[in-house]
Amino acid sequence: MNSVPEGSAAAGPGRADPGTSASVTPFPGIDASVSASVPESVSGAVAESVPESVQEAVGGAGSGALGRSPGAGPGAPQVKTSLEILRSLDSGPRGLVEARAEERLARFGENVLPAWRPVPWPRRFVRSLRDPFTSVLLCLGLVSAVVSAWGTACVILALVAVSCLLRSAEEHRADRSTAALRDLVATTATVVRRVSPDAAPLEREVPVADLVPGDVIRLGPGDLVPADVQVLRAGGLTVHQSALTGESAPVAKHPLDTPDPALAGAGPFAQPQLCFQGSSVTSGSGTAVIVATGGATRFAAAHDGRARQRGASAFDRSVQGISWTLIRFMLLTPPLVLMANAALRGRGLETLPFAVAVAVGLTPEMLPVIVTTALARGASRLARTSGVIVKRLPALHDLGAVDVLCLDKTGTLTEDRPVVAAAVDGADRPDPEVLRWAALSALWTLQLAELPAPDALDEAVLDAAEEAEGWGACAAYEGVAALPFDPVRRVATAVVRRPGRLGVHTLVTKGAVEAVLERCALGGDERERLLALADRKAESGLRLLAVARADRPARPGAYTPADERGLTFVGLVALRDVPAPSAAEALGVLARRGVTVKVLTGDHPGTAARACADLGLGLRTGGTSAGTGAGTDGAAGSGSKAGSGTGADAGTAIEYGDVVTAELVDTLSDAELARVADRTTVFARCTPEHKARIVSALRAAGHTTGFLGDGVNDLPALHAADVGICPRNAVDVAREAADVVLAEKDLTAIDRAVLTGRHSSGNIATYLRITLSSNLGNVIAMLTAGLMLPFLPMLPAQVLVQNLCFDAAQLAFAFDRPAASALRRPAVLRSRDFLRFITGFGLLNAAADLATFGVLALALHNAAGDGEAAFHAGWFTENLLTQALVMVLLRTGRSAAERRAGGPLRAAAAGLAVVGVLLPLTPVGPLLGMSALPPLYYLLLGSVLGLYAVGLTAARRRYERRHPADDESGRDLRKTDAGR
């Protein structure tokens, strides 16, 4: 049993209300002479003594020793006792004086990780230039400047600047929102300080950022260790160090009152007296002195280094694929234009500006602006309507592309605390006395062990006892002592005085079934029978607490774990998880949106399978690897038994819907795990490393993965996923590691975020399909016309104005409402899919452009005036009109009503058509080398455009017939969203 709930790491440092203070005893239980012997000042300046002591205490956080495994070797820290470390830090058990703490804060800075400090605006702007699309445009702008195409260069560089400004502004807004969250969520620590050297020490809450070396702090269950500290006093103190060491088991911590030569050669994490920032208190309580803060901590080194390494996300992979496709086309286009014109027309470098203009025409210049605007609008809408903060703009696309969502069940699929399902005796008969004894143990352990609050299981037991009206009998008992839970013993014991039993103390022990039975006076057969009973209940999805008691002669001395022997077994308390109210509906919606939910939990397989089956995930409870032992949180059982394969055989032994335990994961290679993870819904008994490895395996198999976590132990998986998600009440380090911060830990909130991501990604995908197909058609037509005509089909200035008009109209894509079908499936920008689309529709567009040749030849055959200028005007008008048609007709996947509906895109297309018709007739036309066209041209052009519209409609319908699932799924989602 683990008496601290899975979510307890999210409780945050500090337990009392901020601002409270109380007179405290420096170290209860420590002789006053020891306290008095600690000097209040040390010869020499504090500024000189603190840095040296910090390095000696923790082995030099910045020395690169972080990765050393515990063991002897050069650079091992010099072990100091509690008294020595207090002297070296110029501190004492009564804490620092406020004035001295302020001096140290000014000298050493705030206790904030360097990665959490605001990124300067210029650096954020420059970082935006690394986006592949933006880099492509920047290179094209520079090439245009080299060939003296100054108008093209200025336009392109302006687009680059606008995109970078938008992106920088939105990410800056997200950073400010995240910083505001740190202020809203409890980020305080309980510190002991004095107003003056002679004043009594006061215990109060201060912001973690204000802690300094030498501060004396209190630690309790659920607290995050706010800095690197040395323990001065401890009572059953254990901490999780998985974020730093990768070890999932809690580590016991205790003070070092006398020098221990054996520790001199051990690594820093093996030092029992040292706790490090980023670890969390699992159980017990303690008092510690801070030895390092901010960037000097070991967690700062880990957070800035290996912990922040993350592979390319789904957005990065999509962008790179499309970017390199465009780059190849653009690199080939200018040489082909130059060589073709030189070979067939005898033209030289005078066609270079035209070649560059053609390459620019192939490029979706507005792509960085469209991408940034669409994602920024989606992120702003999420923050405004749902309280969801998107810290990294591309993460919104990744949310829309997620097809596998990994999460823990507690607090997401189920409520944060279980409820009591039954209390039975050893014969499996209901017995209210079992619940009464369990409640007594929970109540007096909470009272006497000075725990800040009951854990989830104890709270459920106390609530059940209150509902059963068993408090009347419990109130007559008097607490004597308590031995709080620790992960080594896996039990908690309360010593009480029963009414009418003078001279007798009763020990009441509860905890993991195996641990309690080991302490009971039972025969081997009886113990096996009780274990089998517990196994059957655990496999049905129940958590179990065993309860035992024993009478002992009253004594004044302290009780120890050695007294937990010869107990009498009382019975079992069975608890079950309560599904979250919105979980079942949200799971159904996510499934219809094409998102597969996978549960990665530390719970017993039966417990996890029961909760998931109750929510309709369709699991079998008997499909995993074996392994006997007490389950997490005291759920004893043997595990499920169907799957028994290991290594390569495991790939065939496990079927879809099976529950896989961490023991089996350890036997699989990465390739085998990828195959198993693809078919498995629930992974049980997972450590943080198992979660990260499973997420990485899913990514390696081609899935876009999201991970929802809220604790320090979720950091590896948050970094391993394409998009890390956490609720706003997660621990600080989880919020900093996450890409998306939810207002609450709720699948409904994730569904809204996924929906918004698909809205933004759908607009981006629509823009790319329409723009690239139109651009490809124009480029093919211009290259063909350039070889057939004795003059350039369009002048570079005309190409630039045409691109500007089309670019301005394309801004409407960022404000469009995507097709309903785009909300059904994960929205991934795949270069192969785009190539198929733009090739077919691009050739159709080129055919319409080339058909305009015949129209122009017929209309201008007998026309007077400058035929070249008229040709330029005719093609300019036709190009803009065909692009307007493409914008309206190529929005695939829409019903007739959706296509008829108005909106910014239709308005932009209408404006583009008006400009195409009227611009050559205005005074600007002659300046650009265009002249008025005869009326016959417009009549013939209308026929061409009508045929082109018919062709586009037929091609679009054929495309939709080849992708029928998209339209059907869109209708399903419209019904679902309307119902919600």
Secondary structure, DSSP 8 states (H G I E B T S, - for coil): --SS-GGGGGG-S--S-TT-EEE--SSTTS-HHHHHHS-S--SS-HHHHHHHHHHHHHT-TTTTGGG--SSS-TT------HHHHHHHTT--TT-EEHHHHHHHHHHH--S--GGGS---HHHHHHHHTTSHHHHHHHHHHHHHHHTT-HHHHHHHHHHHHHHHHHHHHHHHHHHHHHHHHHHHS--EEEEEEESSTTS--EEEEEEGGG--TT-EEEE-TT-B--SEEEEEEEEEEEEE-HHHH---S-EE-----S--GGGTTS-GGG-TTEE-TT-EEEEEEEEEEEEE-GGGSHHHHHHHTGGG-----HHHHHHHHHHHHHHHHHHHHHHHHHHHHHHHH---GGGHHHHHHHHHHHS-TTHHHHHHHHHHHHHHHHHHHH--EESSTHHHHHHHH--EEEE-SBTTTB-SS-EEEEEE-TTS-B-HHHHHHHHHHHHHHHHHTT-SS--HHHHHHHHHHHHTT-HHHHTT-EEEEEE---TTT-EEEEEEE-TT-TTEEEEEEEE-HHHHHHTB---HHHHHHHHHHHHHHHHTT-EEEEEEEEEEE--SS---GGG--SBEEEEEEEEE--B-TTHHHHHHHHHHTT-EEEEE-SS-HHHHHHHHHHTT----TT-S----EE-GGG-EE----S----GGGHHHH--TT-EEEHHHHTTS-HHHHHHHHHH-SEEES--HHHHHHHHHHHHHTT--EEEE--SGGGHHHHHHSSEEEEETTS-HHHHHH-SEEESSS-HHHHHHHHHHHHHHHHHHHHHHHHHHHHHHHHHHHHHHHHHHSSS-SS-HHHHHHHHHHHHHHHGGGGG----GGGGTS-----HHHHHHHHHHHHHHHHHHHHHHHHHHHHHSSS--S-HHHHHHHHHHHHHHHHHHHHHHHT-TT--HHHHHS--HHHHHHHHHHHHHHHGGGSTHHHHTT-----HHHHHHHHHHHHHHHHHHHHHHHHHHHH-HHHHHHHHHHHHHHHH-
